[in-house]
């Protein structure tokens, strides 16, 4: 059993193992979502950000994908930079997916 108390540095972490996913750059929301979609079965995952970030939006669509985003040290801001109509910061697919506060 792995006992993990949370991220110690910015990046994508596998919460099941407590290991950082080195293939995903720190503070890269889109890369983190892509990795979670492709590797949902090995999660859940936590994206720890240590700076305010900008993203053009992502779709979380992996079967049983589980991604938590946390700020390190303080509350962080995720800015949406795509101003096109009908665009979303995050799209959850399948529709039964939910965002927890």
Phi, psi and omega per residue, in radians:
X1 nan 2.296 3.114
X2 -1.647 2.223 3.048
X3 -1.833 2.022 -3.045
X4 -2.229 2.277 -3.083
X5 -1.727 -0.019 3.093
X6 2.175 3.078 -3.074
X7 -1.107 2.489 3.082
X8 -1.891 -0.208 3.090
X9 -2.700 2.854 -3.116
X10 -1.103 2.514 3.098
X11 2.492 -3.120 3.090
X12 -1.635 2.264 -3.099
X13 -2.097 2.455 3.005
X14 -1.508 1.926 -3.065
X15 -1.203 -0.368 3.123
X16 -1.276 -0.575 -3.082
X17 -1.928 -0.311 -3.070
X18 1.351 0.227 -3.102
X19 -1.750 2.487 3.072
X20 -1.355 2.436 3.093
X21 -1.526 1.776 -3.006
X22 -1.207 -0.331 -3.111
X23 -1.295 -0.223 -3.095
X24 -1.869 2.082 3.127
X25 -1.099 2.601 3.104
X26 -1.005 2.462 3.061
X27 1.127 0.316 -3.135
X28 -1.769 1.646 -3.069
X29 -1.091 -0.813 -3.097
X30 -1.092 -0.742 3.116
X31 -1.155 -0.640 3.111
X32 -1.136 -0.801 3.128
X33 -1.086 -0.736 3.112
X34 -1.057 -0.747 3.133
X35 -1.141 -0.767 3.136
X36 -1.082 -0.732 3.109
X37 -1.034 -0.735 -3.084
X38 -1.378 -0.341 -3.022
X39 -2.294 0.533 -3.037
X40 -0.983 -0.613 -3.091
X41 -1.144 -0.365 -3.117
X42 -1.693 0.094 -3.111
X43 -1.522 -2.874 0.266
X44 -1.339 2.903 -3.095
X45 -2.164 2.674 3.045
X46 -2.234 2.192 3.025
X47 -1.716 2.010 3.118
X48 -1.770 2.172 3.135
X49 -2.006 2.433 -3.119
X50 -2.026 0.317 3.111
X51 -2.721 2.798 2.996
X52 -1.176 2.483 -3.072
X53 -2.259 2.785 3.058
X54 -2.120 2.526 3.112
X55 -2.598 2.700 3.125
X56 -1.660 0.100 3.094
X57 1.919 2.670 -3.097
X58 -2.585 2.737 3.064
X59 -2.023 2.097 3.068
X60 -1.575 1.902 -2.987
X61 -2.324 -0.032 3.137
X62 -1.140 2.484 3.110
X63 -1.035 2.186 -3.123
X64 1.079 0.475 3.119
X65 -1.111 2.424 -3.118
X66 -2.439 1.948 -3.104
X67 -2.306 2.190 3.038
X68 -1.956 2.374 3.107
X69 -2.000 2.201 -3.123
X70 -2.274 2.663 3.026
X71 -1.662 2.452 3.090
X72 -1.670 2.251 3.050
X73 1.509 -0.580 -3.141
X74 -2.949 3.050 3.083
X75 -1.157 2.390 3.133
X76 -2.042 2.775 -3.106
X77 -1.947 2.351 3.015
X78 -1.895 2.000 -3.096
X79 -1.675 2.413 3.106
X80 -1.648 2.071 -3.039
X81 -1.812 -0.025 3.141
X82 -1.738 1.952 -3.061
X83 -1.702 0.203 3.140
X84 -1.161 2.641 3.102
X85 -1.074 2.586 3.078
X86 1.099 0.388 3.072
X87 -1.717 2.625 -3.128
X88 -2.265 2.652 3.058
X89 -1.099 -0.846 3.075
X90 -2.339 2.375 3.013
X91 -2.007 2.289 3.125
X92 -1.855 2.188 -3.133
X93 -2.422 2.003 0.410
X94 -1.385 2.848 -3.082
X95 -1.089 -0.284 3.137
X96 -1.370 -0.131 3.129
X97 -1.143 2.753 -3.096
X98 -2.462 2.715 3.038
X99 -1.823 2.187 3.109
X100 -1.642 2.477 -3.133
X101 -1.204 nan nan
